[in-house]
């Protein structure tokens, strides 16, 4: 067994970021059910990326993690801002509670909004559970307490019996951590979790979306990635599935990149059209409007975007440029 097959990296941060953006309501329902019951989901929610970027720049406290700021509406009609902190490091971070405190008070100070900080800890240290930050002297005290969720606390039975996409995320996260030094074992777990998506009763679109997140997180060395593609292709053929398997994903990505790199504009457009049809069924006017802008993007980003972004995200990001 080669070194590349024993030690392998992972992509936790980007995987969780994509999953939260795609399935935010499911995220809150799975990890913070009390909060979920108080939010008027029919009114929607907004990711406040611009506002949060300004806060991060002003705070100047170092490395960013998977932190998201959102605006939601409560069932009593009030507006609230949720500050989500997803700590995915494998080691204890002594500055974590202070970071939450800093973000929290800066948001309140700048925007005057009620802020609710929620934290998910994905590390491997069972006893590390930071839940507050504060200081005080001579009777003056400042303190912030916040709820945390520890991924290690979920039993495997609970995760396997749940139909939430975040139950799969937690399993993938923990098995990715456990197989840092054993890529072959990671391959087996990746196959098991991906195949399990088909058995959980998810829609075709959900399987594709969750597959993209897990595939991004549970990275494999190239030789084992080829094995993984073959296994998934065979599994889909045996079960008469019409979903995009990883072997098709790689093939389309390579074809798309070749078309763009060689300046074959029409070929690139045709490949983008084909991939959009596979993802969303019908190529309507909105989806057609994003094809040309996508052909202008760097080739190493296009295929990944088309396979991991929702229809709404693609139209919002690229469709507007065709309306001016």
Wavefront OBJ file of the C-alpha trace (Angstrom):
o trace
v 0.000 0.000 0.000
v 1.471 3.341 -1.042
v 1.716 6.382 1.218
v -0.893 8.159 -0.896
v -3.341 5.361 -0.081
v -2.805 5.560 3.671
v -2.842 9.292 4.396
v -5.409 11.571 2.799
v -6.702 15.089 3.442
v -10.317 16.240 3.656
v -12.391 19.315 2.870
v -14.600 19.924 5.894
v -15.147 23.681 5.750
v -16.329 23.959 2.158
v -18.511 20.845 2.471
v -20.360 22.192 5.498
v -20.676 25.647 3.958
v -22.331 24.213 0.840
v -24.609 21.918 2.865
v -25.817 24.738 5.115
v -26.513 27.016 2.167
v -28.511 24.312 0.396
v -30.347 22.865 3.390
v -30.449 25.603 5.996
v -33.885 24.751 7.378
v -32.911 21.090 7.676
v -29.726 22.166 9.448
v -31.635 24.095 12.111
v -34.253 21.339 12.464
v -31.622 18.664 13.043
v -29.256 20.510 15.367
v -31.431 23.184 17.007
v -35.071 21.979 17.062
v -36.140 24.622 19.602
v -34.977 27.393 17.290
v -36.594 25.664 14.320
v -39.991 25.632 16.037
v -39.867 29.392 16.588
v -38.979 30.459 13.043
v -41.622 31.356 10.452
v -40.084 29.334 7.639
v -42.818 30.284 5.184
v -41.401 33.833 5.218
v -38.034 32.633 4.016
v -34.590 33.692 5.229
v -31.637 35.695 3.945
v -27.922 35.014 4.090
v -26.288 38.283 5.154
v -22.923 37.682 3.520
v -22.180 41.350 2.867
v -22.913 42.360 6.454
v -20.886 39.489 7.858
v -17.899 40.195 5.624
v -17.756 43.697 7.064
v -17.895 42.372 10.612
v -15.105 39.872 9.948
v -12.877 42.567 8.469
v -13.486 44.892 11.392
v -12.982 42.179 14.008
v -9.538 41.278 12.698
v -9.232 38.168 14.842
v -7.483 35.829 12.472
v -8.585 32.684 10.692
v -12.166 32.415 9.500
v -14.093 29.209 9.907
v -17.533 28.207 8.664
v -19.434 31.109 10.172
v -22.716 32.266 8.643
v -25.005 35.197 9.439
v -28.679 34.962 8.490
v -31.856 36.957 8.932
v -34.987 35.026 9.847
v -38.527 35.907 10.910
v -39.999 34.520 14.103
v -43.540 33.186 14.361
v -44.459 36.156 16.559
v -43.562 38.488 13.687
v -40.220 39.716 14.995
v -37.005 39.753 13.015
v -33.928 37.965 14.399
v -30.397 37.440 13.185
v -28.801 34.032 13.591
v -25.035 33.827 13.888
v -23.936 30.250 13.156
v -20.492 29.079 14.169
v -19.307 25.750 12.777
v -16.030 24.717 14.408
v -14.517 21.880 12.381
v -10.948 21.777 13.604
v -9.660 18.518 15.039
v -7.860 20.310 17.848
v -9.070 22.456 20.724
v -9.299 26.154 19.816
v -8.777 28.291 22.904
v -10.001 31.392 21.085
v -13.318 29.928 19.918
v -15.579 31.383 22.646
v -13.938 34.786 22.322
v -14.521 34.739 18.562
v -18.230 34.122 19.114
v -18.344 36.927 21.673
v -16.534 39.324 19.341
v -18.750 38.625 16.342
v -21.849 38.775 18.519
v -21.254 42.190 20.069
v -19.944 43.724 16.839
v -23.079 42.702 14.954
v -25.310 44.113 17.680
v -23.267 47.284 17.912
v -23.263 47.915 14.166
v -26.822 46.912 13.256
v -28.751 47.041 16.529
v -30.306 43.623 15.857
v -31.061 40.803 18.244
v -28.365 38.206 17.630
v -28.593 34.506 18.465
v -25.269 32.647 18.398
v -25.387 28.893 17.775
v -22.308 26.653 17.638
v -21.586 23.207 16.207
v -18.358 21.497 17.306
v -16.926 18.906 14.955
v -13.637 18.230 16.753
v -12.554 14.901 18.245
v -12.094 16.068 21.853
v -15.096 14.845 23.934
v -14.428 17.171 26.852
v -13.956 20.398 24.919
v -17.301 22.199 25.258
v -16.908 25.999 25.298
v -20.289 27.552 26.067
v -19.560 31.039 27.318
v -17.159 33.932 27.266
v -17.035 36.880 29.639
v -15.122 39.056 32.036
v -15.867 41.119 35.114
v -14.471 43.108 38.016
v -15.816 44.971 41.062
v -19.400 44.001 40.406
v -19.318 44.818 36.685
v -19.748 41.737 34.527
v -20.126 41.002 30.817
v -20.965 37.464 29.757
v -22.293 35.622 26.689
v -23.651 32.086 26.950
v -24.447 30.159 23.804
v -25.732 26.651 23.006
v -23.398 24.147 21.395
v -23.911 20.920 19.503
v -21.181 18.277 19.634
v -21.070 15.922 16.664
v -19.492 13.228 18.851
v -22.660 13.094 20.972
v -24.812 11.557 18.221
v -25.053 7.762 18.368
v -24.616 5.888 15.135
v -28.077 4.336 15.561
v -29.635 7.805 15.788
v -27.843 8.968 12.674
v -28.748 5.913 10.620
v -32.417 6.124 11.572
v -32.750 9.839 10.687
v -33.879 11.008 7.253
v -32.166 14.402 7.663
v -29.357 15.153 5.203
v -27.361 16.365 8.203
v -27.437 12.923 9.765
v -25.489 11.814 6.676
v -23.241 14.861 7.021
v -22.372 13.961 10.622
v -21.610 10.356 9.639
v -19.434 11.505 6.746
v -17.642 14.032 8.942
v -16.830 11.519 11.653
v -15.761 8.773 9.275
v -13.601 11.225 7.349
v -11.845 12.122 10.597
v -11.456 8.459 11.552
v -9.852 7.526 8.227
v -7.249 10.260 7.915
v -4.537 7.583 7.902
v -6.475 4.882 6.038
v -7.735 5.868 2.588
v -8.931 2.353 1.777
v -11.229 2.349 4.783
v -12.424 5.814 3.767
v -13.254 4.412 0.346
v -15.459 1.748 1.925
v -17.262 4.256 4.127
v -17.709 6.680 1.266
v -19.280 3.934 -0.821
v -21.528 2.893 2.046
v -22.739 6.428 2.732
v -23.263 7.325 -0.933
v -25.180 4.113 -1.639
v -27.222 4.777 1.475
v -28.515 7.995 -0.093
v -30.480 5.953 -2.612
v -32.024 3.813 0.132
v -33.127 6.740 2.311
v -35.874 7.769 -0.075
v -34.337 11.075 -1.124
v -35.404 12.682 -4.373
v -33.120 12.514 -7.380
v -32.130 16.148 -6.882
v -31.356 15.655 -3.186
v -29.184 12.640 -3.937
v -27.185 14.683 -6.436
v -26.845 17.615 -4.019
v -25.811 15.523 -1.009
v -23.516 13.409 -3.149
v -21.689 16.557 -4.205
v -21.141 17.581 -0.578
v -19.942 14.138 0.560
v -17.740 13.738 -2.493
v -16.119 17.062 -1.698
v -15.506 16.158 1.946
v -14.349 12.536 1.672
v -11.432 13.018 -0.674
v -9.581 9.971 -1.985
v -6.219 9.451 -3.707
v -6.603 9.198 -7.470
v -6.268 5.358 -7.712
v -8.979 4.841 -5.114
v -11.100 7.589 -6.651
v -11.145 5.565 -9.862
v -12.264 2.514 -7.908
v -14.974 4.586 -6.261
v -16.277 5.814 -9.620
v -16.452 2.272 -10.976
v -18.301 1.010 -7.904
v -20.898 3.790 -8.058
v -21.420 3.323 -11.791
v -21.950 -0.401 -11.301
v -24.315 0.220 -8.381
v -26.419 2.633 -10.436
v -26.576 0.232 -13.357
v -27.658 -2.649 -11.121
v -30.401 -0.527 -9.574
v -31.531 1.130 -12.826
v -30.775 4.593 -11.493
v -30.742 7.579 -13.835
v -28.672 9.762 -11.525
v -25.344 11.389 -12.337
v -22.694 8.976 -11.114
v -19.223 10.151 -10.235
v -17.746 8.571 -13.376
v -20.130 10.705 -15.460
v -19.267 13.747 -13.380
v -15.544 13.376 -13.988
v -16.043 12.615 -17.665
v -18.194 15.673 -18.176
v -15.815 17.858 -16.212
v -12.870 16.725 -18.300
v -14.813 17.231 -21.526
v -15.974 20.649 -20.403
v -12.488 21.729 -19.421
v -11.059 20.482 -22.697
v -13.669 22.417 -24.649
v -12.978 25.643 -22.794
v -9.208 25.254 -22.734
v -9.035 24.660 -26.477
v -11.305 27.581 -27.211
v -14.079 25.333 -28.533
v -16.869 27.637 -27.509
v -19.752 25.699 -29.013
v -18.530 22.453 -27.538
v -18.361 24.053 -24.112
v -21.894 25.436 -24.491
v -23.232 22.039 -25.540
v -21.607 20.334 -22.562
v -23.045 22.937 -20.182
v -26.486 22.453 -21.723
v -26.208 18.698 -21.315
v -25.193 18.975 -17.691
v -27.993 21.441 -16.911
v -30.540 19.100 -18.480
v -29.207 16.189 -16.439
v -29.428 18.213 -13.234
v -32.752 20.001 -13.721
v -34.647 18.057 -16.391
v -35.817 20.897 -18.636
v -33.632 23.661 -20.034
v -35.990 26.630 -19.742
v -35.359 30.312 -20.477
v -33.852 31.056 -17.069
v -31.342 28.220 -17.265
v -30.534 28.999 -20.891
v -29.636 32.546 -19.865
v -26.756 31.369 -17.658
v -24.968 29.269 -20.295
v -23.025 32.074 -21.965
v -21.776 33.621 -18.677
v -20.609 30.192 -17.539
v -18.466 29.732 -20.636
v -16.512 32.824 -19.557
v -15.556 31.363 -16.185
v -12.273 29.618 -15.321
v -12.517 26.046 -16.537
v -11.647 24.512 -13.153
v -14.757 26.052 -11.559
v -17.521 25.464 -14.087
v -18.209 21.749 -13.725
v -18.052 21.887 -9.948
v -20.526 24.784 -9.889
v -22.985 23.042 -12.168
v -22.961 19.910 -10.047
v -23.079 21.441 -6.571
v -25.131 24.638 -6.973
v -28.907 24.812 -6.779
v -30.980 26.140 -9.651
v -31.798 29.259 -7.640
v -28.126 29.929 -6.894
v -27.115 29.564 -10.537
v -29.877 31.815 -11.867
v -29.256 34.438 -9.185
v -25.524 34.490 -9.766
v -25.328 34.228 -13.562
v -28.773 34.957 -14.960
v -28.763 38.612 -13.901
v -25.737 39.384 -16.027
v -27.779 38.647 -19.148
v -30.572 41.076 -18.280
v -28.633 44.325 -18.659
l 1 2 3 4 5 6 7 8 9 10 11 12 13 14 15 16 17 18 19 20 21 22 23 24 25 26 27 28 29 30 31 32 33 34 35 36 37 38 39 40 41 42 43 44 45 46 47 48 49 50 51 52 53 54 55 56 57 58 59 60 61 62 63 64 65 66 67 68 69 70 71 72 73 74 75 76 77 78 79 80 81 82 83 84 85 86 87 88 89 90 91 92 93 94 95 96 97 98 99 100 101 102 103 104 105 106 107 108 109 110 111 112 113 114 115 116 117 118 119 120 121 122 123 124 125 126 127 128 129 130 131 132 133 134 135 136 137 138 139 140 141 142 143 144 145 146 147 148 149 150 151 152 153 154 155 156 157 158 159 160 161 162 163 164 165 166 167 168 169 170 171 172 173 174 175 176 177 178 179 180 181 182 183 184 185 186 187 188 189 190 191 192 193 194 195 196 197 198 199 200 201 202 203 204 205 206 207 208 209 210 211 212 213 214 215 216 217 218 219 220 221 222 223 224 225 226 227 228 229 230 231 232 233 234 235 236 237 238 239 240 241 242 243 244 245 246 247 248 249 250 251 252 253 254 255 256 257 258 259 260 261 262 263 264 265 266 267 268 269 270 271 272 273 274 275 276 277 278 279 280 281 282 283 284 285 286 287 288 289 290 291 292 293 294 295 296 297 298 299 300 301 302 303 304 305 306 307 308 309 310 311 312 313 314 315 316 317 318 319 320 321 322 323 324
